[in-house]
């Protein structure tokens, strides 16, 4: 009996790529931290505030995206309800107009 090789599932491939990206980003940041050690130590407060600002900005963007998504689903529900209420195009009383 011949077995057919199966492709790796998409989610497993995505996990591997995410881990590889994290490894490369960590190696790059480690190299930069080693090269600019004095600058990092001298400006640690500014770097910490910048990181805090970036985290807050990410949270705000995430919250805005969720609010817009909810608003879009509400609009879709309103449209669906209105389309269900739409009268049929044919007259019901037998007259043409």
DSSP file (Angstrom, degrees, kcal/mol; ACC not computed):
  #  RESIDUE AA STRUCTURE BP1 BP2  ACC     N-H-->O    O-->H-N    N-H-->O    O-->H-N    TCO  KAPPA ALPHA  PHI   PSI    X-CA   Y-CA   Z-CA
    1    1 A X              0   0    0      0, 0.0     2,-0.5     0, 0.0     0, 0.0   0.000 360.0 360.0 360.0 134.6    0.0    0.0    0.0
    2    2 A X        -     0   0    0      2,-0.0     2,-0.4     0, 0.0     0, 0.0  -0.776 360.0-151.0 -95.5 131.0    1.3    3.4   -1.0
    3    3 A X        -     0   0    0     -2,-0.5     2,-0.5     0, 0.0     0, 0.0  -0.832   9.2-138.4-101.5 140.1    1.1    6.3    1.5
    4    4 A X        -     0   0    0     -2,-0.4     2,-0.2     1,-0.0    -2,-0.0  -0.828  22.5-119.9 -96.3 127.9    0.8    9.8    0.3
    5    5 A X        -     0   0    0     -2,-0.5     2,-0.3     1,-0.1    -1,-0.0  -0.456  29.1-139.1 -67.3 136.7    2.8   12.4    2.2
    6    6 A X        -     0   0    0     -2,-0.2     2,-0.1     1,-0.1     3,-0.1  -0.726  13.3-115.6 -98.6 146.5    0.6   15.0    3.7
    7    7 A X        -     0   0    0     -2,-0.3     2,-0.2     1,-0.1     3,-0.1  -0.412  40.9 -94.1 -72.7 153.7    1.4   18.7    3.8
    8    8 A X        -     0   0    0      1,-0.1    -1,-0.1    -2,-0.1     5,-0.1  -0.492  50.2-101.9 -66.1 134.9    2.0   20.3    7.2
    9    9 A X     >  -     0   0    0     -2,-0.2     4,-2.0     1,-0.1     3,-0.3  -0.227  28.3-117.2 -58.3 150.9   -1.2   21.9    8.5
   10   10 A X  H  > S+     0   0    0      1,-0.2     4,-2.3     2,-0.2     5,-0.2   0.874 112.6  52.6 -60.4 -40.0   -1.4   25.6    8.0
   11   11 A X  H  > S+     0   0    0      1,-0.2     4,-2.1     2,-0.2    -1,-0.2   0.865 108.3  50.6 -68.7 -33.5   -1.6   26.3   11.8
   12   12 A X  H  > S+     0   0    0     -3,-0.3     4,-2.2     2,-0.2    -1,-0.2   0.899 111.1  49.0 -68.4 -39.1    1.5   24.3   12.5
   13   13 A X  H  X S+     0   0    0     -4,-2.0     4,-2.4     2,-0.2    -2,-0.2   0.897 110.4  51.1 -64.4 -40.5    3.4   26.2    9.7
   14   14 A X  H  X S+     0   0    0     -4,-2.3     4,-2.3     2,-0.2    -2,-0.2   0.890 109.5  50.2 -65.0 -39.2    2.2   29.5   11.2
   15   15 A X  H  X S+     0   0    0     -4,-2.1     4,-2.5     2,-0.2    -2,-0.2   0.920 110.6  49.4 -65.6 -43.0    3.4   28.5   14.6
   16   16 A X  H  X S+     0   0    0     -4,-2.2     4,-2.4     1,-0.2    -2,-0.2   0.918 112.1  48.1 -61.9 -43.1    6.8   27.5   13.3
   17   17 A X  H  X S+     0   0    0     -4,-2.4     4,-2.6     2,-0.2    -1,-0.2   0.894 110.9  51.2 -65.1 -38.5    7.1   30.8   11.4
   18   18 A X  H  X S+     0   0    0     -4,-2.3     4,-2.4     2,-0.2    -2,-0.2   0.913 111.2  47.7 -65.0 -41.5    6.1   32.8   14.5
   19   19 A X  H  X S+     0   0    0     -4,-2.5     4,-2.3     2,-0.2    -2,-0.2   0.901 112.1  49.6 -65.5 -40.1    8.7   31.0   16.6
   20   20 A X  H  X S+     0   0    0     -4,-2.4     4,-2.5     2,-0.2    -2,-0.2   0.905 110.8  50.2 -64.7 -41.2   11.4   31.6   13.9
   21   21 A X  H  X S+     0   0    0     -4,-2.6     4,-2.7     2,-0.2     5,-0.2   0.916 110.8  49.2 -61.7 -43.0   10.4   35.3   13.8
   22   22 A X  H  X S+     0   0    0     -4,-2.4     4,-2.5     2,-0.2    -2,-0.2   0.896 111.1  50.2 -64.5 -39.3   10.6   35.6   17.6
   23   23 A X  H  X S+     0   0    0     -4,-2.3     4,-2.4     2,-0.2    -2,-0.2   0.929 113.0  45.3 -63.5 -45.3   14.0   33.9   17.5
   24   24 A X  H  X S+     0   0    0     -4,-2.5     4,-2.5     2,-0.2    -2,-0.2   0.910 113.9  49.0 -66.4 -42.0   15.4   36.2   14.8
   25   25 A X  H  X S+     0   0    0     -4,-2.7     4,-2.7     1,-0.2     5,-0.2   0.913 112.2  49.1 -64.1 -41.5   13.9   39.3   16.5
   26   26 A X  H  X S+     0   0    0     -4,-2.5     4,-2.4    -5,-0.2    -2,-0.2   0.904 111.6  48.5 -64.1 -41.4   15.4   38.2   19.8
   27   27 A X  H  X S+     0   0    0     -4,-2.4     4,-2.2     2,-0.2    -2,-0.2   0.912 112.9  48.4 -65.2 -41.4   18.8   37.6   18.3
   28   28 A X  H  X S+     0   0    0     -4,-2.5     4,-2.4     2,-0.2    -2,-0.2   0.922 113.0  46.5 -64.8 -43.9   18.7   41.0   16.5
   29   29 A X  H  X S+     0   0    0     -4,-2.7     4,-2.6     1,-0.2    -2,-0.2   0.880 111.3  52.8 -66.1 -37.3   17.7   42.8   19.7
   30   30 A X  H  X S+     0   0    0     -4,-2.4     4,-2.0    -5,-0.2    -2,-0.2   0.908 109.8  48.5 -62.9 -42.1   20.4   41.0   21.7
   31   31 A X  H  X S+     0   0    0     -4,-2.2     4,-2.2     2,-0.2    -2,-0.2   0.932 113.3  46.8 -63.3 -45.9   23.0   42.1   19.1
   32   32 A X  H  X S+     0   0    0     -4,-2.4     4,-2.5     1,-0.2    -2,-0.2   0.895 111.2  51.8 -64.6 -38.9   21.9   45.7   19.3
   33   33 A X  H  < S+     0   0    0     -4,-2.6    -1,-0.2     1,-0.2    -2,-0.2   0.875 110.6  48.9 -65.0 -36.2   21.8   45.7   23.1
   34   34 A X  H >< S+     0   0    0     -4,-2.0     3,-0.8    -5,-0.2    -1,-0.2   0.902 114.1  45.6 -68.3 -40.7   25.3   44.4   23.1
   35   35 A X  H 3< S+     0   0    0     -4,-2.2     3,-0.2     1,-0.2    -2,-0.2   0.868 122.7  34.2 -70.9 -37.0   26.5   47.0   20.7
   36   36 A X  T 3X S+     0   0    0     -4,-2.5     4,-2.0    -5,-0.2    -1,-0.2  -0.218  74.3 133.9-115.3  42.9   24.8   49.9   22.3
   37   37 A X  H <> S+     0   0    0     -3,-0.8     4,-2.2     1,-0.2     5,-0.2   0.902  73.2  49.9 -60.5 -45.0   25.0   48.9   26.0
   38   38 A X  H  > S+     0   0    0     -3,-0.2     4,-2.4     1,-0.2    -1,-0.2   0.900 110.5  49.5 -63.6 -41.2   26.2   52.3   27.2
   39   39 A X  H  > S+     0   0    0      1,-0.2     4,-1.7     2,-0.2    -1,-0.2   0.877 110.7  51.0 -66.3 -36.8   23.4   54.2   25.4
   40   40 A X  H  < S+     0   0    0     -4,-2.0    -2,-0.2     2,-0.2    -1,-0.2   0.914 112.3  45.4 -66.3 -42.2   20.8   51.8   26.8
   41   41 A X  H >< S+     0   0    0     -4,-2.2     3,-0.8     1,-0.2    -2,-0.2   0.895 114.1  49.0 -68.5 -39.3   22.1   52.2   30.4
   42   42 A X  H 3< S+     0   0    0     -4,-2.4    -1,-0.2     1,-0.2     3,-0.2   0.814 121.6  33.7 -70.8 -29.7   22.3   56.0   30.0
   43   43 A X  T 3X S+     0   0    0     -4,-1.7     4,-2.2    -5,-0.2    -1,-0.2  -0.101  75.3 126.1-118.0  35.0   18.8   56.4   28.6
   44   44 A X  H <> S+     0   0    0     -3,-0.8     4,-2.5     1,-0.2     5,-0.2   0.856  73.3  53.2 -65.4 -34.8   16.9   53.6   30.4
   45   45 A X  H  > S+     0   0    0      2,-0.2     4,-2.4    -3,-0.2    -1,-0.2   0.930 111.0  45.9 -66.4 -43.9   14.1   55.9   31.6
   46   46 A X  H  > S+     0   0    0      2,-0.2     4,-2.2     1,-0.2    -2,-0.2   0.893 113.7  49.3 -65.7 -38.7   13.4   57.3   28.1
   47   47 A X  H  X S+     0   0    0     -4,-2.2     4,-2.4     2,-0.2    -2,-0.2   0.910 111.0  50.2 -66.9 -41.1   13.4   53.8   26.7
   48   48 A X  H  X S+     0   0    0     -4,-2.5     4,-2.3     2,-0.2    -2,-0.2   0.911 111.4  47.9 -62.8 -43.0   11.1   52.6   29.4
   49   49 A X  H  X S+     0   0    0     -4,-2.4     4,-2.5     2,-0.2    -1,-0.2   0.889 111.0  51.5 -64.9 -38.8    8.7   55.4   28.8
   50   50 A X  H  X S+     0   0    0     -4,-2.2     4,-2.3     2,-0.2    -2,-0.2   0.908 110.8  47.9 -64.3 -41.6    8.8   54.8   25.1
   51   51 A X  H  X S+     0   0    0     -4,-2.4     4,-2.4     2,-0.2    -2,-0.2   0.902 111.5  50.3 -65.6 -40.2    8.0   51.1   25.6
   52   52 A X  H  X S+     0   0    0     -4,-2.3     4,-2.4     1,-0.2    -2,-0.2   0.914 110.8  49.8 -62.3 -42.8    5.1   52.0   27.9
   53   53 A X  H  X S+     0   0    0     -4,-2.5     4,-2.6     2,-0.2    -2,-0.2   0.901 110.3  50.1 -62.2 -42.1    3.8   54.4   25.3
   54   54 A X  H  X S+     0   0    0     -4,-2.3     4,-2.4     2,-0.2    -2,-0.2   0.898 110.5  49.3 -65.5 -40.4    3.9   51.8   22.6
   55   55 A X  H  X S+     0   0    0     -4,-2.4     4,-2.2     2,-0.2    -2,-0.2   0.919 112.5  47.7 -63.8 -42.9    2.1   49.3   24.8
   56   56 A X  H  X S+     0   0    0     -4,-2.4     4,-2.4     2,-0.2    -2,-0.2   0.900 111.1  51.4 -64.2 -40.3   -0.6   51.8   25.6
   57   57 A X  H  X S+     0   0    0     -4,-2.6     4,-2.5     1,-0.2    -2,-0.2   0.906 109.2  50.5 -63.7 -41.5   -0.9   52.7   21.9
   58   58 A X  H  X S+     0   0    0     -4,-2.4     4,-2.3     2,-0.2    -1,-0.2   0.901 110.3  49.9 -61.8 -41.0   -1.3   49.0   21.0
   59   59 A X  H  X S+     0   0    0     -4,-2.2     4,-2.5     2,-0.2    -2,-0.2   0.910 111.2  48.8 -64.1 -42.4   -4.0   48.7   23.6
   60   60 A X  H  X S+     0   0    0     -4,-2.4     4,-2.6     2,-0.2    -2,-0.2   0.910 111.5  49.1 -65.1 -42.3   -5.8   51.7   22.3
   61   61 A X  H  X S+     0   0    0     -4,-2.5     4,-2.3     2,-0.2    -1,-0.2   0.909 111.7  49.6 -64.1 -40.9   -5.6   50.5   18.7
   62   62 A X  H  X S+     0   0    0     -4,-2.3     4,-2.1     2,-0.2    -2,-0.2   0.920 112.0  47.7 -63.2 -43.8   -6.9   47.0   19.8
   63   63 A X  H  X S+     0   0    0     -4,-2.5     4,-2.3     1,-0.2    -2,-0.2   0.901 111.7  50.3 -64.9 -40.6   -9.8   48.6   21.7
   64   64 A X  H  X S+     0   0    0     -4,-2.6     4,-2.6     1,-0.2     5,-0.2   0.900 109.5  51.1 -64.7 -40.1  -10.7   50.8   18.7
   65   65 A X  H  X S+     0   0    0     -4,-2.3     4,-2.1     1,-0.2    -1,-0.2   0.895 110.6  48.9 -64.4 -39.6  -10.6   47.9   16.3
   66   66 A X  H  X S+     0   0    0     -4,-2.1     4,-2.4     2,-0.2    -2,-0.2   0.906 111.6  49.2 -66.4 -40.8  -13.0   45.9   18.6
   67   67 A X  H  X S+     0   0    0     -4,-2.3     4,-2.5     1,-0.2    -2,-0.2   0.926 112.6  47.5 -64.8 -44.0  -15.4   48.9   18.9
   68   68 A X  H  X S+     0   0    0     -4,-2.6     4,-2.3     1,-0.2    -1,-0.2   0.877 111.1  51.8 -65.4 -36.2  -15.4   49.3   15.1
   69   69 A X  H  X S+     0   0    0     -4,-2.1     4,-2.1    -5,-0.2    -2,-0.2   0.924 111.0  47.1 -65.4 -44.0  -16.0   45.6   14.6
   70   70 A X  H  X S+     0   0    0     -4,-2.4     4,-2.1     2,-0.2    -2,-0.2   0.912 112.0  50.4 -63.1 -42.1  -18.9   45.7   17.0
   71   71 A X  H  X S+     0   0    0     -4,-2.5     4,-2.4     1,-0.2    -2,-0.2   0.901 109.8  51.2 -63.4 -39.9  -20.4   48.7   15.3
   72   72 A X  H  X S+     0   0    0     -4,-2.3     4,-2.3     1,-0.2    -1,-0.2   0.895 109.5  49.2 -64.4 -39.7  -20.0   47.0   11.9
   73   73 A X  H  X S+     0   0    0     -4,-2.1     4,-2.1     2,-0.2    -1,-0.2   0.861 110.4  51.4 -69.5 -33.3  -21.8   44.0   13.2
   74   74 A X  H  X S+     0   0    0     -4,-2.1     4,-2.4     2,-0.2    -2,-0.2   0.918 110.1  48.9 -66.6 -42.3  -24.6   46.1   14.6
   75   75 A X  H  X S+     0   0    0     -4,-2.4     4,-2.6     1,-0.2    -2,-0.2   0.913 110.6  51.2 -62.6 -41.9  -25.0   47.9   11.2
   76   76 A X  H  X S+     0   0    0     -4,-2.3     4,-2.5     1,-0.2    -1,-0.2   0.898 109.8  49.9 -61.6 -40.4  -25.1   44.6    9.5
   77   77 A X  H  X S+     0   0    0     -4,-2.1     4,-2.4     2,-0.2    -2,-0.2   0.901 110.4  49.8 -65.4 -40.5  -27.8   43.4   11.8
   78   78 A X  H  X S+     0   0    0     -4,-2.4     4,-2.6     2,-0.2    -2,-0.2   0.931 111.8  48.1 -63.5 -45.3  -29.9   46.5   11.2
   79   79 A X  H  X S+     0   0    0     -4,-2.6     4,-2.5     1,-0.2    -2,-0.2   0.918 111.6  50.1 -60.8 -43.4  -29.5   46.1    7.5
   80   80 A X  H  X S+     0   0    0     -4,-2.5     4,-1.6     1,-0.2    -1,-0.2   0.905 112.3  47.5 -62.9 -41.0  -30.5   42.4    7.7
   81   81 A X  H  X S+     0   0    0     -4,-2.4     4,-1.5     1,-0.2    -2,-0.2   0.918 112.5  48.7 -66.7 -42.6  -33.6   43.3    9.8
   82   82 A X  H  X S+     0   0    0     -4,-2.6     4,-0.7     1,-0.2    -2,-0.2   0.873 109.3  52.7 -65.3 -37.1  -34.6   46.1    7.4
   83   83 A X  H  < S+     0   0    0     -4,-2.5     3,-0.3     1,-0.2    -1,-0.2   0.833 107.0  52.7 -69.5 -30.4  -34.3   43.9    4.4
   84   84 A X  H  < S+     0   0    0     -4,-1.6    -1,-0.2     1,-0.2    -2,-0.2   0.842 108.9  50.3 -69.4 -32.4  -36.5   41.3    6.1
   85   85 A X  H  < S+     0   0    0     -4,-1.5    -1,-0.2    -5,-0.1    -2,-0.2   0.589  82.9 119.5 -80.0 -10.9  -39.2   44.0    6.6
   86   86 A X     <  -     0   0    0     -4,-0.7     3,-0.1    -3,-0.3    -3,-0.0  -0.320  68.3-120.0 -60.4 129.4  -39.0   45.1    3.0
   87   87 A X        -     0   0    0      1,-0.1    -1,-0.1     2,-0.1    -2,-0.0  -0.310  34.2 -94.9 -68.8 156.0  -42.4   44.7    1.3
   88   88 A X        -     0   0    0      1,-0.1    -1,-0.1     2,-0.1     4,-0.1  -0.353  29.2-122.3 -68.5 152.7  -42.6   42.4   -1.7
   89   89 A X  S    S+     0   0    0     -3,-0.1     2,-0.3     2,-0.1    -1,-0.1   0.699  90.1  83.3 -71.7 -17.1  -42.3   44.2   -5.1
   90   90 A X  S    S-     0   0    0      1,-0.1     2,-0.1     2,-0.0    -2,-0.1  -0.657  89.5-110.9 -86.5 141.6  -45.7   42.9   -6.2
   91   91 A X        -     0   0    0     -2,-0.3     3,-0.2     5,-0.2    -2,-0.1  -0.458  21.7-153.7 -66.7 143.8  -48.9   44.7   -5.2
   92   92 A X  S    S+     0   0    0      1,-0.2    -1,-0.1    -2,-0.1    -2,-0.0   0.677  83.9  62.4 -94.5 -20.1  -50.9   42.7   -2.8
   93   93 A X  S    S-     0   0    0      2,-0.2    -1,-0.2     1,-0.0     3,-0.1   0.466 111.0-108.2 -89.6   0.9  -54.4   44.1   -3.5
   94   94 A X  S    S+     0   0    0      1,-0.4     2,-0.1    -3,-0.2    -3,-0.1   0.209  82.1 117.3  95.6 -16.6  -54.5   43.0   -7.1
   95   95 A X        -     0   0    0      1,-0.1    -1,-0.4     2,-0.0    -4,-0.2  -0.498  68.0-128.9 -83.8 158.2  -54.1   46.4   -8.6
   96   96 A X              0   0    0     -2,-0.1    -5,-0.2     1,-0.1    -1,-0.1   0.903 360.0 360.0 -73.0 -41.9  -51.2   47.3  -10.8
   97   97 A X              0   0    0     -6,-0.0    -1,-0.1    -3,-0.0    -2,-0.0   0.336 360.0 360.0-132.6 360.0  -50.2   50.5   -8.9
